[in-house]
């Protein structure tokens, strides 16, 4: 079984850092959740690639009494034993579970040129099962399935969208669908008119009714 992550609770005031961004990430239970560190990208954007500048990145989770530092494995061979992994300064949570991992995470990046900058990620983990579009846990307009990533054999979320919808979570109406919805009342009125007109002509031409 994966190790319990050793963590250090630190009394940091999160308002002491400038916050670069707030991002919401949704992930299916059992999948690997990827939390990006936008603070790192911003704080290193103006640094020359040839400069030997080290940017320190630390990840924390917000709990009731402060920020809880997340400790990562040092050896490559230990990574499959830990749930929290740092890859290119992004936080990966393997086998994400709602009761364990839902919450707010802080990425704090620091270098001598630009100082400290933080970015926030709100993580929502939900169970991926075939639910109706009206269920809050389902993909917007469709249903979700888990498929295995061929690179690291981790389960990933895949939304199967209903016709006329697209997006990572089936949240977007396609352009053609929006046009059809706007024209539908007009089309319906035309169809009713055609049917009534056809019935009226049939009534007028029926000699038995004369």
PATORMI-956644 format. One record per residue (C-alpha): chain; residue in three letters; residue number from 1; x, y, z. Coordinates in pm, 1 decimal. Layout:
<rs>
> A, ala, NUM, X, Y, Z
...
</rs>
This chain:
<rs>
> A, unk, 1, 0.0, 0.0, 0.0
> A, unk, 2, 118.8, 356.6, -62.4
> A, unk, 3, 294.2, 527.1, 224.5
> A, unk, 4, 116.7, 783.9, 430.8
> A, unk, 5, 266.8, 1114.3, 325.1
> A, unk, 6, 471.6, 1278.1, 597.2
> A, unk, 7, 365.9, 1638.2, 627.3
> A, unk, 8, 472.2, 1943.1, 824.1
> A, unk, 9, 218.7, 2192.9, 950.8
> A, unk, 10, 351.3, 2545.1, 921.5
> A, unk, 11, 194.3, 2865.3, 1046.7
> A, unk, 12, 204.7, 3067.2, 727.2
> A, unk, 13, -26.9, 3353.7, 652.2
> A, unk, 14, -127.0, 3284.8, 293.4
> A, unk, 15, -209.0, 3653.0, 244.0
> A, unk, 16, 161.4, 3741.2, 280.7
> A, unk, 17, 222.2, 3623.0, -75.9
> A, unk, 18, 90.3, 3772.4, -394.8
> A, unk, 19, -152.3, 3523.2, -549.9
> A, unk, 20, -104.4, 3482.1, -923.0
> A, unk, 21, -410.8, 3273.3, -1001.3
> A, unk, 22, -689.3, 3057.8, -862.8
> A, unk, 23, -765.0, 2742.3, -1060.1
> A, unk, 24, -1036.2, 2479.9, -1017.1
> A, unk, 25, -945.3, 2122.2, -1107.9
> A, unk, 26, -1193.2, 1834.2, -1131.0
> A, unk, 27, -1075.8, 1473.6, -1128.2
> A, unk, 28, -1244.5, 1136.6, -1115.8
> A, unk, 29, -1199.3, 920.5, -807.5
> A, unk, 30, -922.4, 669.3, -867.5
> A, unk, 31, -751.9, 879.8, -1131.4
> A, unk, 32, -432.7, 1085.3, -1105.9
> A, unk, 33, -513.4, 1450.4, -1039.1
> A, unk, 34, -266.7, 1701.5, -1186.5
> A, unk, 35, -244.2, 2035.7, -1008.8
> A, unk, 36, -48.5, 2297.3, -1208.2
> A, unk, 37, 184.9, 2548.8, -1046.4
> A, unk, 38, 106.4, 2869.5, -1235.5
> A, unk, 39, 316.7, 3068.6, -988.6
> A, unk, 40, 631.2, 2895.5, -1115.6
> A, unk, 41, 549.3, 2974.5, -1479.3
> A, unk, 42, 489.6, 3341.2, -1401.1
> A, unk, 43, 786.4, 3396.9, -1170.5
> A, unk, 44, 1030.5, 3243.3, -1421.4
> A, unk, 45, 883.4, 3395.7, -1738.6
> A, unk, 46, 1129.2, 3687.2, -1755.5
> A, unk, 47, 1440.8, 3491.3, -1656.2
> A, unk, 48, 1694.1, 3421.2, -1929.8
> A, unk, 49, 1718.2, 3052.0, -2006.8
> A, unk, 50, 2098.4, 3075.8, -1980.7
> A, unk, 51, 2088.5, 3214.7, -1626.6
> A, unk, 52, 2173.8, 2965.6, -1355.2
> A, unk, 53, 1878.5, 3069.8, -1146.1
> A, unk, 54, 1718.4, 2822.9, -906.1
> A, unk, 55, 1348.3, 2869.9, -834.5
> A, unk, 56, 1231.8, 2692.9, -520.5
> A, unk, 57, 879.8, 2548.3, -532.1
> A, unk, 58, 687.0, 2422.6, -230.5
> A, unk, 59, 337.0, 2277.3, -221.5
> A, unk, 60, 98.7, 2318.9, 73.0
> A, unk, 61, -253.1, 2211.7, 156.2
> A, unk, 62, -487.7, 2445.6, 340.7
> A, unk, 63, -620.2, 2292.9, 664.0
> A, unk, 64, -804.6, 2434.2, 964.2
> A, unk, 65, -494.0, 2555.8, 1149.4
> A, unk, 66, -274.0, 2673.8, 864.3
> A, unk, 67, -90.1, 2543.9, 562.5
> A, unk, 68, 31.3, 2186.1, 567.7
> A, unk, 69, 350.4, 2132.0, 371.4
> A, unk, 70, 350.9, 1836.4, 133.8
> A, unk, 71, 666.1, 1623.9, 140.4
> A, unk, 72, 764.7, 1440.7, -177.5
> A, unk, 73, 974.5, 1125.1, -227.7
> A, unk, 74, 1340.2, 1187.3, -305.8
> A, unk, 75, 1429.2, 864.7, -484.3
> A, unk, 76, 1275.0, 774.3, -819.3
> A, unk, 77, 1229.5, 417.4, -698.1
> A, unk, 78, 1003.1, 537.4, -415.7
> A, unk, 79, 756.7, 729.2, -631.2
> A, unk, 80, 520.0, 435.3, -675.8
> A, unk, 81, 489.9, 414.7, -295.5
> A, unk, 82, 375.0, 773.8, -247.1
> A, unk, 83, 43.3, 932.8, -339.4
> A, unk, 84, 186.7, 1284.8, -379.1
> A, unk, 85, 447.0, 1328.3, -653.2
> A, unk, 86, 622.7, 1641.4, -782.8
> A, unk, 87, 679.8, 1636.6, -1158.0
> A, unk, 88, 817.6, 1953.2, -1315.6
> A, unk, 89, 688.8, 2145.8, -1012.4
> A, unk, 90, 331.0, 2028.1, -1073.0
> A, unk, 91, 158.6, 1827.3, -799.8
> A, unk, 92, 28.6, 1483.8, -897.7
> A, unk, 93, -205.4, 1299.4, -660.2
> A, unk, 94, -236.5, 931.7, -748.5
> A, unk, 95, -556.7, 741.1, -674.8
> A, unk, 96, -734.4, 1064.0, -582.9
> A, unk, 97, -1027.9, 1023.6, -342.9
> A, unk, 98, -1292.3, 1282.5, -243.7
> A, unk, 99, -1269.6, 1226.3, 132.0
> A, unk, 100, -888.3, 1247.1, 131.1
> A, unk, 101, -800.5, 1498.4, -135.2
> A, unk, 102, -1080.2, 1752.4, -188.7
> A, unk, 103, -959.9, 2093.5, -79.7
> A, unk, 104, -738.9, 2393.6, -148.1
> A, unk, 105, -371.1, 2365.4, -240.1
> A, unk, 106, -105.6, 2638.3, -256.7
> A, unk, 107, 199.2, 2638.4, -479.6
> A, unk, 108, 459.6, 2890.3, -358.4
> A, unk, 109, 747.1, 2968.1, -593.2
> A, unk, 110, 1050.6, 3178.6, -497.7
> A, unk, 111, 1369.2, 3300.5, -663.2
> A, unk, 112, 1617.1, 3584.3, -588.0
> A, unk, 113, 1500.8, 3801.6, -878.8
> A, unk, 114, 1122.5, 3806.4, -842.6
> A, unk, 115, 1076.0, 3704.7, -479.8
> A, unk, 116, 777.6, 3489.5, -380.0
> A, unk, 117, 454.7, 3424.7, -564.3
> A, unk, 118, 171.9, 3182.8, -491.1
> A, unk, 119, -100.7, 3021.0, -696.7
> A, unk, 120, -406.4, 2841.1, -564.7
> A, unk, 121, -569.4, 2521.3, -688.9
> A, unk, 122, -910.7, 2410.4, -565.8
> A, unk, 123, -940.6, 2035.1, -619.7
> A, unk, 124, -1274.3, 1855.6, -652.0
> A, unk, 125, -1262.7, 1476.2, -676.5
> A, unk, 126, -1583.9, 1296.0, -767.2
> A, unk, 127, -1691.6, 945.2, -853.2
> A, unk, 128, -1700.0, 880.5, -1225.6
> A, unk, 129, -2003.7, 667.9, -1303.8
> A, unk, 130, -2268.0, 684.8, -1573.2
> A, unk, 131, -2509.9, 938.6, -1434.1
> A, unk, 132, -2779.1, 1149.6, -1590.2
> A, unk, 133, -2697.2, 1499.4, -1706.6
> A, unk, 134, -2898.4, 1634.8, -1414.6
> A, unk, 135, -2666.1, 1483.8, -1153.5
> A, unk, 136, -2409.7, 1731.0, -1021.1
> A, unk, 137, -2132.2, 1471.6, -1034.4
> A, unk, 138, -2178.2, 1383.6, -1400.5
> A, unk, 139, -2004.2, 1541.2, -1695.5
> A, unk, 140, -2206.7, 1847.1, -1793.4
> A, unk, 141, -2407.6, 1704.1, -2084.6
> A, unk, 142, -2297.9, 1343.5, -2113.0
> A, unk, 143, -2143.1, 1078.5, -1892.2
> A, unk, 144, -1792.5, 991.4, -1781.6
> A, unk, 145, -1579.4, 681.1, -1806.4
> A, unk, 146, -1236.4, 584.1, -1679.5
> A, unk, 147, -973.5, 481.1, -1930.2
> A, unk, 148, -620.1, 364.5, -1862.0
> A, unk, 149, -333.3, 594.7, -1957.5
> A, unk, 150, -93.8, 398.7, -2177.5
> A, unk, 151, 207.5, 590.5, -2041.8
> A, unk, 152, 188.1, 513.1, -1669.9
> A, unk, 153, -118.0, 285.5, -1648.4
> A, unk, 154, -306.4, 543.0, -1442.9
> A, unk, 155, -685.4, 575.6, -1482.9
> A, unk, 156, -790.2, 900.6, -1645.7
> A, unk, 157, -1125.0, 1074.5, -1675.9
> A, unk, 158, -1291.1, 1074.9, -2015.6
> A, unk, 159, -1621.6, 1248.6, -2077.9
> A, unk, 160, -1852.9, 1107.8, -2344.5
> A, unk, 161, -2059.3, 1404.3, -2461.8
> A, unk, 162, -2417.7, 1402.2, -2584.0
> A, unk, 163, -2476.4, 1510.5, -2943.1
> A, unk, 164, -2439.0, 1885.3, -2977.0
> A, unk, 165, -2203.8, 1930.6, -2680.6
> A, unk, 166, -1826.3, 1940.6, -2646.6
> A, unk, 167, -1548.6, 2035.1, -2404.9
> A, unk, 168, -1346.4, 1849.4, -2145.3
> A, unk, 169, -1655.1, 1817.3, -1924.9
> A, unk, 170, -1919.8, 1844.7, -2201.4
> A, unk, 171, -1999.3, 2195.0, -2080.9
> A, unk, 172, -2004.5, 2371.6, -2419.8
> A, unk, 173, -2290.5, 2382.1, -2667.9
> A, unk, 174, -2173.9, 2338.5, -3024.7
> A, unk, 175, -2250.5, 2624.1, -3263.4
> A, unk, 176, -2480.9, 2409.9, -3478.0
> A, unk, 177, -2675.5, 2303.0, -3169.7
> A, unk, 178, -2727.4, 2664.5, -3061.6
> A, unk, 179, -2856.5, 2754.6, -3408.8
> A, unk, 180, -3097.1, 2460.6, -3408.9
> A, unk, 181, -3229.5, 2553.0, -3063.8
> A, unk, 182, -3291.1, 2911.7, -3173.6
> A, unk, 183, -3474.0, 2796.9, -3489.1
> A, unk, 184, -3667.2, 2511.0, -3328.5
> A, unk, 185, -3980.6, 2713.9, -3234.2
> A, unk, 186, -4004.1, 2849.4, -3590.1
> A, unk, 187, -3955.2, 2500.5, -3738.3
> A, unk, 188, -4222.1, 2359.0, -3506.1
> A, unk, 189, -4474.3, 2626.6, -3608.7
> A, unk, 190, -4401.3, 2560.1, -3976.4
> A, unk, 191, -4452.3, 2184.4, -3933.0
> A, unk, 192, -4784.0, 2235.3, -3753.2
> A, unk, 193, -4896.1, 2476.5, -4026.3
> A, unk, 194, -4805.9, 2229.6, -4302.2
> A, unk, 195, -4991.3, 1944.4, -4129.5
> A, unk, 196, -5303.6, 2155.4, -4072.4
> A, unk, 197, -5297.2, 2281.9, -4431.4
> A, unk, 198, -5261.5, 1926.6, -4566.7
> A, unk, 199, -5553.5, 1805.5, -4353.8
> A, unk, 200, -5766.8, 2098.2, -4470.0
> A, unk, 201, -5697.3, 2023.3, -4837.8
> A, unk, 202, -5775.4, 1656.7, -4784.1
> A, unk, 203, -6105.1, 1755.3, -4622.0
> A, unk, 204, -6198.8, 1985.0, -4913.3
> A, unk, 205, -6117.5, 1723.5, -5178.0
> A, unk, 206, -6305.9, 1434.1, -5015.2
> A, unk, 207, -6635.2, 1397.6, -5217.0
> A, unk, 208, -6800.4, 1198.2, -4940.1
> A, unk, 209, -6796.9, 1511.1, -4728.8
> A, unk, 210, -6980.1, 1721.0, -4988.6
</rs>
